[in-house]
Every structure is written in structure tokens, then in C-alpha cells.
């Protein structure tokens, strides 16, 4: 066998013997889009979202967002097919000269309740006093028998992505999902209230470097985790930092902090602290924090700087987990 042929055959045999990880590198397996879906009646179900992307119409045009980039959706008002036209027609008939048509229109609008509420809000500002007065009367009747949280005035959807929020209208009439109990489902947007994608934010592990995020009061690490008041937040920290690395080993502490107050005096030097949102109030984490936040936003972490105006050394390994309060509280 000639040398070039021998070389080619050897290359083929080598490629066949290599495992996929050796020959092509480790292939990344996409994580499932695990989510918690809250329906209009308040029930909460864990599901896997099968849809890979969502099309959203905004005031600046249409966007296509991969589901893996979405963290939360607050659904606006989506009506079942044909209901919107029926509500519009009933509101027009509020100004009819025929008593029966006006009376039937009122009954239909009361029947639709929360679905008609945003339309009635606009109708209550109609320049025709007959229409505005009757619309106001229907609103009163609806609010008397409907829970406040069910009166969704917002018609647009609010989508929180990894990078920024989006306000617009989801163009898909359904979202495809799978439930361990109910199998494959087509979720109608008109039945949904919120959707939390858990796959990428439920368990975050990261390193908080004391030199970078523990040497000045304004140094905060953006963890990338997004939390809101419906969730229980768990943060666990471990490791050691040296508050005076010029004399190694003299002022070493764990996440609970040293016995000396740090810069600013609120927390002990070297303590692991956190806040929700860029303007949120800092709170103590230490080795473990568990609680429900009072506001929505990203979780930021910091190591309290030493009081001696020097850079600290070392790091804490931090794990952030989230669980919806409703799953355990109800």
C-alpha cells in the first residue's frame, strides 16, 4: 500500500475509534423548558414547554424570542375566538334607541364580566353620555361580583427575558406544553395568567470574587437569576475570604462575616449579602438565606468590604434556588 493511501486509511480508522466527545467535542444537550403555569382560576401546574419560540408584536415591530431566553410571562387579556367581536357589538348597542337592544347588550356585557372589563373602561369615556353612563353601570355590576385580581385591565403581554422586558401581544393563539399528569397540551392564552420558565434560573451556581465584588460598596455581581414575590428564594454560600491579604491568614472569614463591621457599618466585614433589583435594599445572606422577596428583579450579590480601605482576597461559592410559594403554601 502506498504511503498516502496508508495515511488516509489510518485517519479513517482513528475517526471511527474516537468517541463523540473525543472526535467532536462534548455536545451540549439542551435543557428542557421547565415551567410553572398559573391559570386564570388561580391553579398552578408544572409543565414542560414544547414551543421553541414566541412571536410578539410590539409597537416597534414583530420580535421572535427563543423560549430559552424567556424567564416570565404575564399574560394580558386574550379572548376566546369570536368573543371580542361580540363585546364590541354589545358596547355599540349601549347607545341603541331600542330598549330591548340596550337591555340585551347590558346583560351580555355583565355575562362576559372580566373579559369585557377593559372594553367597558374605554366605553365609560365615550363622548356619548348614554353609552358612557351605561358602561359605568355595567362596570359597577361586574366589580361587585368579581375578585379584583381577575379584572385584568392590561391588554398587552409582559415578557421578561434574560436581558430586558418586552411589552406587546403574543401572536400565537396557543402554547404547546407537556404535563406529566395530563400529557401533551395546547394551552390557550385566554386561560393563562402567568408562566414562569424555571429551566435556567432554578439552580444557579456562581463564584463571588472578593477582589472584584468585595472591595468597594458599589461592587455588585449580577447573578442573572430573576425572582418575584410569588417565589421563595434560597441562597447558600460557602468558602473563605481574607480581609487583609497583606498579612495572610490573620483576618479570614466565611460568609457570615468577621467580628468587625465592614465599610458602611451595616453588615460585618466579609459577609455575603444580596439585594433584589439594582435599587433594592441589601439583606444578609451569610451561609444560608431563605425567604420570599417583596419585589421583583434580578438577584445581586456582594461581599461586604473590609473597613481598612484595601482589596480583599478569596471567594465564595454561591448557589441560588427558587421555588414558587404557591406550590407549598396552598
SULSUL-V571830 format. One record per run of one state. SS is the DSSP state (h for helix, s for strand, l for the rest). FROM is the first residue (numbers start at 1). LEN is the number of residues. If there is no record, write none. Layout:
ss = (SS | SS)
from = (FROM | FROM)
len = (LEN | LEN)
This chain:
ss = (l | h | l | h | l | s | l | s | l | s | l | s | h | s | l | h | l | h | l | h | l | h | l | h | l | s | l | s | l | s | l | s | h | s | l | s | h | l | s | l | s | l | h | l | s | l | s | l | s | l | s | l | s | l | s | l | s | l | s | h | l)
from = (1 | 3 | 18 | 20 | 24 | 33 | 40 | 44 | 50 | 53 | 59 | 61 | 67 | 70 | 75 | 83 | 96 | 99 | 113 | 114 | 124 | 129 | 146 | 148 | 151 | 157 | 162 | 165 | 171 | 174 | 180 | 183 | 189 | 192 | 198 | 203 | 210 | 214 | 221 | 228 | 231 | 243 | 245 | 248 | 252 | 254 | 261 | 262 | 268 | 269 | 272 | 277 | 283 | 285 | 288 | 293 | 297 | 304 | 313 | 325 | 330)
len = (2 | 15 | 2 | 4 | 9 | 7 | 4 | 6 | 3 | 6 | 2 | 6 | 3 | 5 | 8 | 13 | 3 | 14 | 1 | 10 | 5 | 17 | 2 | 3 | 6 | 5 | 3 | 6 | 3 | 6 | 3 | 6 | 3 | 6 | 5 | 7 | 4 | 7 | 7 | 3 | 12 | 2 | 3 | 4 | 2 | 7 | 1 | 6 | 1 | 3 | 5 | 6 | 2 | 3 | 5 | 4 | 7 | 9 | 12 | 5 | 1)
